Amino acid sequence: MDERKGSIQRDSTYQDKSEYDAANYGVASNAGQRQRARVLGAKSLMSHKVVDTAGEDLGKIDEFMVDVSNGHISYAVFSHGGMLGIGDKLLAIPWPAFTVDTKNERLVLSASKDLLNSAPSFPKDNWPDMTSDEFCSTTYGYYGCAIPGSGGSTETKPAGA
């Protein structure tokens, strides 16, 4: 497992995300077959708690940012830290960093609390321009996710690399 801050790694015993999901969440993989879209309502997803891979509570989703050109979720705006909503900071976490655990009705994020504490954040009353190339490459790169439309590139090295 890569211990670099900002690097999100799945268990290396799985070849890809579909194998990981099948082994950990009972989601069947139909390799070579066209799969029907799996859909959930946004309210349903927002009511799911966010946990790390050990099942420890990390925070909650406040908002989804949708790319209106294709209808896909680009970021989940995540509230982290603070107590009882005071002192929370907002993080824009790329949607590919999450795995939906439908069996346990939760979102799984392969990130530690330390990673989230050091993550790029913004205050509730001053949101960044999430459409800028700089924001996208910094955010996707921090979480080790491929930038949409980049052919798999993260462009930037994860924080602390």
MDTraj code that builds the backbone (N, CA, C; nanometers):
import mdtraj as md
import numpy as np

residues = "MET ASP GLU ARG LYS GLY SER ILE GLN ARG ASP SER THR TYR GLN ASP LYS SER GLU TYR ASP ALA ALA ASN TYR GLY VAL ALA SER ASN ALA GLY GLN ARG GLN ARG ALA ARG VAL LEU GLY ALA LYS SER LEU MET SER HIS LYS VAL VAL ASP THR ALA GLY GLU ASP LEU GLY LYS ILE ASP GLU PHE MET VAL ASP VAL SER ASN GLY HIS ILE SER TYR ALA VAL PHE SER HIS GLY GLY MET LEU GLY ILE GLY ASP LYS LEU LEU ALA ILE PRO TRP PRO ALA PHE THR VAL ASP THR LYS ASN GLU ARG LEU VAL LEU SER ALA SER LYS ASP LEU LEU ASN SER ALA PRO SER PHE PRO LYS ASP ASN TRP PRO ASP MET THR SER ASP GLU PHE CYS SER THR THR TYR GLY TYR TYR GLY CYS ALA ILE PRO GLY SER GLY GLY SER THR GLU THR LYS PRO ALA GLY ALA".split()
xyz = np.array([
    [0.0845, -0.1187, 0.0000],
    [0.0000, 0.0000, 0.0000],
    [0.0881, 0.1238, 0.0000],
    [0.0536, 0.2196, -0.0815],
    [0.1309, 0.3425, -0.0932],
    [0.0980, 0.4328, 0.0243],
    [0.1972, 0.4745, 0.0986],
    [0.1745, 0.5533, 0.2196],
    [0.1824, 0.7036, 0.1946],
    [0.2033, 0.7469, 0.0686],
    [0.2126, 0.8900, 0.0412],
    [0.0818, 0.9596, 0.0751],
    [0.0952, 1.0785, 0.1339],
    [-0.0239, 1.1573, 0.1631],
    [-0.0889, 1.1919, 0.0302],
    [-0.2175, 1.1800, 0.0238],
    [-0.2903, 1.2155, -0.0958],
    [-0.3082, 1.1006, -0.1926],
    [-0.2469, 0.9897, -0.1675],
    [-0.2581, 0.8767, -0.2590],
    [-0.3666, 0.7821, -0.2102],
    [-0.4642, 0.7578, -0.2935],
    [-0.5717, 0.6681, -0.2589],
    [-0.5445, 0.5369, -0.3302],
    [-0.5369, 0.4314, -0.2546],
    [-0.5074, 0.3003, -0.3107],
    [-0.6158, 0.2013, -0.2695],
    [-0.6537, 0.1163, -0.3600],
    [-0.7414, 0.0052, -0.3278],
    [-0.6527, -0.1154, -0.3002],
    [-0.7067, -0.2134, -0.2336],
    [-0.6339, -0.3365, -0.2055],
    [-0.5820, -0.3929, -0.3374],
    [-0.4521, -0.4172, -0.3468],
    [-0.3904, -0.4589, -0.4719],
    [-0.4251, -0.6011, -0.5136],
    [-0.4990, -0.6757, -0.4335],
    [-0.5376, -0.8105, -0.4729],
    [-0.6485, -0.8083, -0.5778],
    [-0.7085, -0.6930, -0.6033],
    [-0.8146, -0.6812, -0.7008],
    [-0.7604, -0.6145, -0.8270],
    [-0.8013, -0.6645, -0.9416],
    [-0.7534, -0.6132, -1.0692],
    [-0.8131, -0.4774, -1.1041],
    [-0.9359, -0.4556, -1.0682],
    [-0.9999, -0.3288, -1.0996],
    [-1.1131, -0.3020, -1.0013],
    [-1.1759, -0.1867, -1.0182],
    [-1.2799, -0.1436, -0.9263],
    [-1.3981, -0.2419, -0.9238],
    [-1.4336, -0.3006, -1.0379],
    [-1.5483, -0.3914, -1.0389],
    [-1.5196, -0.5168, -0.9567],
    [-1.3956, -0.5674, -0.9598],
    [-1.3603, -0.6822, -0.8761],
    [-1.3636, -0.6436, -0.7287],
    [-1.3143, -0.5248, -0.6980],
    [-1.3149, -0.4762, -0.5601],
    [-1.4586, -0.4656, -0.5094],
    [-1.5440, -0.4041, -0.5915],
    [-1.6841, -0.3886, -0.5522],
    [-1.7518, -0.5239, -0.5343],
    [-1.7253, -0.6177, -0.6260],
    [-1.7873, -0.7498, -0.6180],
    [-1.7448, -0.8218, -0.4902],
    [-1.6161, -0.8131, -0.4560],
    [-1.5650, -0.8835, -0.3385],
    [-1.6103, -0.8193, -0.2085],
    [-1.6180, -0.6865, -0.2061],
    [-1.6461, -0.6167, -0.0811],
    [-1.7911, -0.5758, -0.0620],
    [-1.8654, -0.5602, -0.1698],
    [-2.0001, -0.5064, -0.1564],
    [-2.1070, -0.5910, -0.2254],
    [-2.0677, -0.7077, -0.2760],
    [-2.1655, -0.7956, -0.3386],
    [-2.2197, -0.7443, -0.4693],
    [-2.1470, -0.6557, -0.5374],
    [-2.1896, -0.6025, -0.6652],
    [-2.1327, -0.6929, -0.7730],
    [-2.2173, -0.7548, -0.8511],
    [-2.1722, -0.8504, -0.9524],
    [-2.1029, -0.7787, -1.0673],
    [-1.9985, -0.8411, -1.1175],
    [-1.9269, -0.7927, -1.2339],
    [-1.9645, -0.8795, -1.3525],
    [-2.0090, -0.8185, -1.4589],
    [-2.0434, -0.8910, -1.5805],
    [-1.9450, -0.8512, -1.6888],
    [-1.8203, -0.8956, -1.6759],
    [-1.7150, -0.8602, -1.7695],
    [-1.7584, -0.8952, -1.9110],
    [-1.7387, -0.8006, -2.0014],
    [-1.7712, -0.8233, -2.1413],
    [-1.9173, -0.8004, -2.1748],
    [-2.0019, -0.7818, -2.0769],
    [-2.1432, -0.7584, -2.1031],
    [-2.1769, -0.6138, -2.0712],
    [-2.2673, -0.5583, -2.1512],
    [-2.3135, -0.4235, -2.1226],
    [-2.3979, -0.4283, -1.9961],
    [-2.3625, -0.3446, -1.9001],
    [-2.4377, -0.3426, -1.7747],
    [-2.5413, -0.2315, -1.7783],
    [-2.6557, -0.2606, -1.7207],
    [-2.7557, -0.1553, -1.7044],
    [-2.7016, -0.0544, -1.6056],
    [-2.7406, 0.0680, -1.6225],
    [-2.7000, 0.1721, -1.5293],
    [-2.7531, 0.1411, -1.3905],
    [-2.6702, 0.1610, -1.2909],
    [-2.7135, 0.1500, -1.1517],
    [-2.7408, 0.2926, -1.1064],
    [-2.8601, 0.3203, -1.0667],
    [-2.8962, 0.4563, -1.0291],
    [-2.9527, 0.4606, -0.8875],
    [-2.9251, 0.5690, -0.8205],
    [-2.9804, 0.5977, -0.6886],
    [-3.0186, 0.7448, -0.6875],
    [-3.1185, 0.7786, -0.6108],
    [-3.1580, 0.9176, -0.5984],
    [-3.0547, 0.9978, -0.5209],
    [-3.0385, 1.1243, -0.5567],
    [-2.9415, 1.2105, -0.4890],
    [-2.9733, 1.2228, -0.3400],
    [-3.1022, 1.2337, -0.3054],
    [-3.1391, 1.2422, -0.1631],
    [-3.0962, 1.1169, -0.0890],
    [-3.1113, 1.0031, -0.1532],
    [-3.0699, 0.8774, -0.0923],
    [-2.9197, 0.8772, -0.0662],
    [-2.8419, 0.9178, -0.1662],
    [-2.6967, 0.9223, -0.1491],
    [-2.6551, 1.0217, -0.0415],
    [-2.7239, 1.1347, -0.0362],
    [-2.6883, 1.2359, 0.0638],
    [-2.7220, 1.1900, 0.2047],
    [-2.8157, 1.0962, 0.2174],
    [-2.8487, 1.0476, 0.3514],
    [-2.7520, 0.9383, 0.3969],
    [-2.6736, 0.8842, 0.3035],
    [-2.5745, 0.7823, 0.3392],
    [-2.4604, 0.8471, 0.4165],
    [-2.4101, 0.7771, 0.5164],
    [-2.2928, 0.8293, 0.5849],
    [-2.1691, 0.7975, 0.5016],
    [-2.0644, 0.8743, 0.5227],
    [-1.9371, 0.8523, 0.4547],
    [-1.8409, 0.7920, 0.5550],
    [-1.7818, 0.6788, 0.5161],
    [-1.6900, 0.6077, 0.6038],
    [-1.5591, 0.5808, 0.5296],
    [-1.4537, 0.5512, 0.6073],
    [-1.3295, 0.5058, 0.5451],
    [-1.3389, 0.3554, 0.5232],
    [-1.2344, 0.2956, 0.4701],
    [-1.2392, 0.1526, 0.4388],
    [-1.2507, 0.0643, 0.5629],
    [-1.2210, 0.1197, 0.6814],
    [-1.2369, 0.0445, 0.8062],
    [-1.3765, 0.0638, 0.8664],
    [-1.4603, 0.1452, 0.8001],
    [-1.5957, 0.1682, 0.8494],
    [-1.6079, 0.2838, 0.9462],
    [-1.4980, 0.3597, 0.9672],
    [-1.5000, 0.4727, 1.0595],
    [-1.5653, 0.5942, 0.9939],
    [-1.6547, 0.6596, 1.0651],
    [-1.7279, 0.7753, 1.0140],
    [-1.6321, 0.8897, 0.9814],
    [-1.6485, 0.9486, 0.8605],
    [-1.5625, 1.0591, 0.8187],
    [-1.6355, 1.1925, 0.8100],
    [-1.7642, 1.1907, 0.7870],
    [-1.8375, 1.3163, 0.7702],
    [-1.9629, 1.2921, 0.6892],
    [-2.0093, 1.3978, 0.6220],
    [-2.1320, 1.3840, 0.5443],
    [-2.1239, 1.4659, 0.4163],
    [-2.2038, 1.4249, 0.3196],
    [-2.2133, 1.4959, 0.1926],
    [-2.3117, 1.6112, 0.2097],
    [-2.2689, 1.7307, 0.1698],
    [-2.3569, 1.8467, 0.1739],
    [-2.4215, 1.8753, 0.0383],
    [-2.3499, 1.8405, -0.0677],
    [-2.3954, 1.8790, -0.2019],
    [-2.3260, 1.7931, -0.3060],
    [-2.3916, 1.7751, -0.4188],
    [-2.3285, 1.7121, -0.5347],
    [-2.3120, 1.8181, -0.6420],
    [-2.1977, 1.8183, -0.7063],
    [-2.1735, 1.9096, -0.8163],
    [-2.1789, 1.8264, -0.9443],
    [-2.2743, 1.8589, -1.0313],
    [-2.3012, 1.7808, -1.1509],
    [-2.2485, 1.8543, -1.2731],
    [-2.1775, 1.7816, -1.3593],
    [-2.1325, 1.8360, -1.4875],
    [-2.2558, 1.8403, -1.5774],
    [-2.3051, 1.9597, -1.6048],
    [-2.4307, 1.9717, -1.6795],
    [-2.4158, 1.9295, -1.8251],
    [-2.2930, 1.9174, -1.8749],
    [-2.2752, 1.8754, -2.0142],
    [-2.2990, 1.7255, -2.0327],
    [-2.2832, 1.6461, -1.9256],
    [-2.3030, 1.5020, -1.9403],
    [-2.3890, 1.4394, -1.8297],
    [-2.4248, 1.5171, -1.7278],
    [-2.5102, 1.4677, -1.6204],
    [-2.4389, 1.3862, -1.5143],
    [-2.3072, 1.3773, -1.5203],
    [-2.2314, 1.2987, -1.4226],
    [-2.1930, 1.3831, -1.3021],
    [-2.1851, 1.3191, -1.1874],
    [-2.1381, 1.3873, -1.0672],
    [-1.9879, 1.4096, -1.0819],
    [-1.9431, 1.5331, -1.0665],
    [-1.8002, 1.5647, -1.0711],
    [-1.7401, 1.5598, -0.9321],
    [-1.8093, 1.6216, -0.8362],
    [-1.7587, 1.6304, -0.6998],
    [-1.8724, 1.6061, -0.6015],
    [-1.8360, 1.5521, -0.4882],
    [-1.9249, 1.5521, -0.3730],
    [-1.8657, 1.6551, -0.2785],
    [-1.9434, 1.7545, -0.2415],
    [-1.8964, 1.8533, -0.1447],
    [-1.9220, 1.7938, -0.0080],
    [-1.8155, 1.7810, 0.0650],
    [-1.8090, 1.7006, 0.1859],
    [-1.7802, 1.7912, 0.3041],
    [-1.8579, 1.7811, 0.4090],
    [-1.8375, 1.8579, 0.5309],
    [-1.7529, 1.7747, 0.6257],
    [-1.6415, 1.8312, 0.6717],
    [-1.5472, 1.7546, 0.7533],
    [-1.4935, 1.8408, 0.8669],
    [-1.4733, 1.7770, 0.9794],
    [-1.4145, 1.8455, 1.0953],
    [-1.5188, 1.9215, 1.1732],
    [-1.4740, 1.9986, 1.2691],
    [-1.5643, 2.0777, 1.3508],
    [-1.6483, 1.9926, 1.4440],
    [-1.7277, 2.0604, 1.5231],
    [-1.8175, 1.9942, 1.6170],
    [-1.9564, 2.0532, 1.6012],
    [-2.0536, 1.9662, 1.5815],
    [-2.1940, 2.0065, 1.5685],
    [-2.2140, 2.1136, 1.4620],
    [-2.1396, 2.1003, 1.3504],
    [-2.1530, 2.1944, 1.2400],
    [-2.0725, 2.3208, 1.2562],
    [-2.0049, 2.3398, 1.3697],
    [-1.9239, 2.4596, 1.3919],
    [-1.7787, 2.4258, 1.3606],
    [-1.7175, 2.5061, 1.2746],
    [-1.5786, 2.4838, 1.2399],
    [-1.5582, 2.3822, 1.1299],
    [-1.6698, 2.3333, 1.0707],
    [-1.6567, 2.2414, 0.9580],
    [-1.5873, 2.3120, 0.8434],
    [-1.5120, 2.2332, 0.7662],
    [-1.4591, 2.2863, 0.6419],
    [-1.5188, 2.2034, 0.5300],
    [-1.5312, 2.2637, 0.4132],
    [-1.5864, 2.1936, 0.2991],
    [-1.4738, 2.1461, 0.2090],
    [-1.4890, 2.0252, 0.1596],
    [-1.3941, 1.9657, 0.0668],
    [-1.4714, 1.9251, -0.0577],
    [-1.4159, 1.9510, -0.1733],
    [-1.4732, 1.8996, -0.2974],
    [-1.3956, 1.7726, -0.3290],
    [-1.4611, 1.6595, -0.3165],
    [-1.3945, 1.5314, -0.3387],
    [-1.4448, 1.4744, -0.4703],
    [-1.3518, 1.4396, -0.5603],
    [-1.3939, 1.3834, -0.6895],
    [-1.4808, 1.2590, -0.6685],
    [-1.5894, 1.2512, -0.7441],
    [-1.6806, 1.1390, -0.7299],
    [-1.6113, 1.0043, -0.7490],
    [-1.5134, 0.9914, -0.8406],
    [-1.4476, 0.8606, -0.8560],
    [-1.3716, 0.8138, -0.7311],
    [-1.3491, 0.8993, -0.6342],
    [-1.2797, 0.8595, -0.5107],
    [-1.3710, 0.7797, -0.4178],
    [-1.5009, 0.7822, -0.4429],
    [-1.5981, 0.7124, -0.3591],
    [-1.6373, 0.5787, -0.4198],
    [-1.6753, 0.4879, -0.3339],
    [-1.7405, 0.3633, -0.3728],
    [-1.8739, 0.3619, -0.2993],
    [-1.9808, 0.3314, -0.3723],
    [-2.1129, 0.3249, -0.3116],
    [-2.1340, 0.1830, -0.2590],
    [-2.1558, 0.1725, -0.1302],
    [-2.1832, 0.0443, -0.0646],
    [-2.3344, 0.0364, -0.0463],
    [-2.4033, -0.0200, -0.1457],
    [-2.5494, -0.0256, -0.1408],
    [-2.5984, -0.1214, -0.0330],
    [-2.5216, -0.2243, -0.0057],
    [-2.5607, -0.3234, 0.0950],
    [-2.5748, -0.2587, 0.2332],
    [-2.4785, -0.1737, 0.2684],
    [-2.4796, -0.1090, 0.4000],
    [-2.5244, 0.0369, 0.3944],
    [-2.5701, 0.0810, 0.2785],
    [-2.6186, 0.2174, 0.2579],
    [-2.5210, 0.3219, 0.3092],
    [-2.4029, 0.3216, 0.2492],
    [-2.3006, 0.4183, 0.2868],
    [-2.2085, 0.4421, 0.1683],
    [-2.1356, 0.5517, 0.1757],
    [-2.0327, 0.5834, 0.0780],
    [-1.8986, 0.5550, 0.1427],
    [-1.8118, 0.4851, 0.0711],
    [-1.6808, 0.4500, 0.1235],
    [-1.5767, 0.5344, 0.0517],
    [-1.4941, 0.6004, 0.1304],
    [-1.3866, 0.6842, 0.0785],
    [-1.2549, 0.6265, 0.1258],
    [-1.1683, 0.5943, 0.0317],
    [-1.0372, 0.5375, 0.0672],
    [-0.9426, 0.6507, 0.1051],
    [-0.9706, 0.7131, 0.2166],
    [-0.8889, 0.8246, 0.2641],
    [-0.8905, 0.8261, 0.4163],
    [-0.7791, 0.8621, 0.4742],
    [-0.7704, 0.8709, 0.6195],
    [-0.8184, 1.0081, 0.6665],
    [-0.8447, 1.0182, 0.7955],
    [-0.8806, 1.1485, 0.8522],
    [-0.7654, 1.2473, 0.8357],
    [-0.6406, 1.1989, 0.8479],
    [-0.5247, 1.2868, 0.8285],
    [-0.5220, 1.3433, 0.6873],
    [-0.5519, 1.2584, 0.5878],
    [-0.5568, 1.3044, 0.4494],
    [-0.6622, 1.4128, 0.4346],
    [-0.7800, 1.3914, 0.4937],
    [-0.8882, 1.4890, 0.4838],
    [-0.8560, 1.6169, 0.5599],
    [-0.7884, 1.6043, 0.6745],
    [-0.7509, 1.7230, 0.7511],
    [-0.6548, 1.8122, 0.6740],
    [-0.5741, 1.7528, 0.5861],
    [-0.4756, 1.8278, 0.5074],
    [-0.5247, 1.8623, 0.3679],
    [-0.6430, 1.8181, 0.3327],
    [-0.6950, 1.8360, 0.1965],
    [-0.7259, 1.9821, 0.1663],
    [-0.7187, 2.0185, 0.0376],
    [-0.7634, 2.1533, -0.0014],
    [-0.9093, 2.1705, 0.0402],
    [-0.9401, 2.2828, 0.1007],
    [-1.0754, 2.3055, 0.1514],
    [-1.1168, 2.4491, 0.1242],
    [-1.2415, 2.4783, 0.1561],
    [-1.2927, 2.6146, 0.1381],
    [-1.4032, 2.6405, 0.2401],
    [-1.4243, 2.7685, 0.2758],
    [-1.5303, 2.8009, 0.3721],
    [-1.6685, 2.7952, 0.3063],
    [-1.7692, 2.7739, 0.3884],
    [-1.9063, 2.7605, 0.3387],
    [-1.9551, 2.8837, 0.2632],
    [-1.8989, 2.9993, 0.2930],
    [-1.9461, 3.1226, 0.2303],
    [-1.8543, 3.1725, 0.1182],
    [-1.7585, 3.0908, 0.0733],
    [-1.6670, 3.1345, -0.0326],
    [-1.6232, 3.0139, -0.1164],
    [-1.7134, 2.9676, -0.2018],
    [-1.6855, 2.8491, -0.2831],
    [-1.5913, 2.8831, -0.3977],
    [-1.5033, 2.7917, -0.4320],
    [-1.4115, 2.8149, -0.5436],
    [-1.4815, 2.7937, -0.6781],
    [-1.4136, 2.8327, -0.7865],
    [-1.4611, 2.8065, -0.9215],
    [-1.4253, 2.6627, -0.9548],
    [-1.5203, 2.5735, -0.9404],
    [-1.4944, 2.4310, -0.9610],
    [-1.4830, 2.3927, -1.1079],
    [-1.5024, 2.4903, -1.1966],
    [-1.4882, 2.4630, -1.3391],
    [-1.3482, 2.4971, -1.3902],
    [-1.2666, 2.5568, -1.3069],
    [-1.1329, 2.5969, -1.3540],
    [-1.0412, 2.4758, -1.3677],
    [-0.9523, 2.4818, -1.4666],
    [-0.8561, 2.3743, -1.4885],
    [-0.7672, 2.3551, -1.3667],
    [-0.7271, 2.4647, -1.3034],
    [-0.6394, 2.4560, -1.1858],
    [-0.7094, 2.3821, -1.0712],
    [-0.8338, 2.4183, -1.0434],
    [-0.9078, 2.3523, -0.9366],
    [-0.9227, 2.2032, -0.9660],
    [-0.9605, 2.1711, -1.0892],
    [-0.9819, 2.0316, -1.1280],
    [-0.8533, 1.9508, -1.1144],
    [-0.7428, 1.9993, -1.1680],
    [-0.6182, 1.9210, -1.1628],
    [-0.5666, 1.9094, -1.0202],
    [-0.5794, 2.0147, -0.9403],
    [-0.5346, 2.0082, -0.8013],
    [-0.6189, 1.9096, -0.7210],
    [-0.7502, 1.9185, -0.7355],
    [-0.8408, 1.8357, -0.6567],
    [-0.8340, 1.6891, -0.6984],
    [-0.8461, 1.6634, -0.8267],
    [-0.8389, 1.5245, -0.8726],
    [-0.7009, 1.4662, -0.8427],
    [-0.5953, 1.5455, -0.8611],
    [-0.4603, 1.4989, -0.8326],
    [-0.4399, 1.4672, -0.6858],
    [-0.4942, 1.5488, -0.5957],
    [-0.4779, 1.5261, -0.4519],
    [-0.5320, 1.3896, -0.4110],
    [-0.6464, 1.3538, -0.4681],
    [-0.7094, 1.2264, -0.4334],
    [-0.6651, 1.1111, -0.5243],
    [-0.5723, 1.1391, -0.6168],
    [-0.5195, 1.0342, -0.7043],
    [-0.6192, 0.9829, -0.8058],
    [-0.7124, 1.0681, -0.8460],
    [-0.8143, 1.0289, -0.9432],
    [-0.7798, 1.0833, -1.0812],
    [-0.8149, 1.0071, -1.1834],
    [-0.7950, 1.0531, -1.3203],
    [-0.8881, 1.1700, -1.3488],
    [-0.8350, 1.2705, -1.4145],
    [-0.9144, 1.3878, -1.4507],
    [-1.0054, 1.3493, -1.5672],
    [-1.1358, 1.3794, -1.5574],
    [-1.2272, 1.3435, -1.6652],
    [-1.1791, 1.3983, -1.8000],
    [-1.1801, 1.3124, -1.9012],
    [-1.1399, 1.3533, -2.0344],
    [-0.9900, 1.3616, -2.0562],
    [-0.9107, 1.3167, -1.9577],
    [-0.7651, 1.3290, -1.9689],
    [-0.6982, 1.1994, -2.0124],
    [-0.7757, 1.0962, -2.0385],
    [-0.7179, 0.9684, -2.0757],
    [-0.6495, 0.8989, -1.9596],
    [-0.6914, 0.9282, -1.8355],
    [-0.6362, 0.8602, -1.7186],
    [-0.5317, 0.9395, -1.6433],
    [-0.4968, 1.0576, -1.6907],
    [-0.3941, 1.1384, -1.6261],
    [-0.4480, 1.2077, -1.5009],
    [-0.3626, 1.2166, -1.3992],
    [-0.3975, 1.2965, -1.2824],
    [-0.3280, 1.4317, -1.2914],
    [-0.2429, 1.4521, -1.3893],
    [-0.1678, 1.5751, -1.4184],
    [-0.0815, 1.6233, -1.3048],
    [-0.1318, 1.6232, -1.1843],
    [-0.0509, 1.6693, -1.0723],
    [-0.0171, 1.5504, -0.9846],
    [0.0911, 1.5628, -0.9117],
    [0.1263, 1.4577, -0.8180],
    [0.0428, 1.4762, -0.6919],
    [0.0058, 1.3667, -0.6262],
    [-0.0681, 1.3799, -0.5011],
    [0.0113, 1.4612, -0.4002],
    [-0.0594, 1.5282, -0.3118],
    [0.0039, 1.6114, -0.2104],
    [0.1067, 1.5312, -0.1331],
    [0.2212, 1.5896, -0.1104],
    [0.3254, 1.5258, -0.0326],
    [0.4106, 1.4283, -0.1102],
    [0.3833, 1.4160, -0.2418],
    [0.4602, 1.3196, -0.3229],
    [0.5956, 1.3761, -0.3584],
])
top = md.Topology()
chain = top.add_chain()
for i, resn in enumerate(residues, 1):
    res = top.add_residue(resn, chain, resSeq=i)
    for name in ("N", "CA", "C"):
        top.add_atom(name, md.element.get_by_symbol(name[0]), res)
traj = md.Trajectory(xyz[None], top)
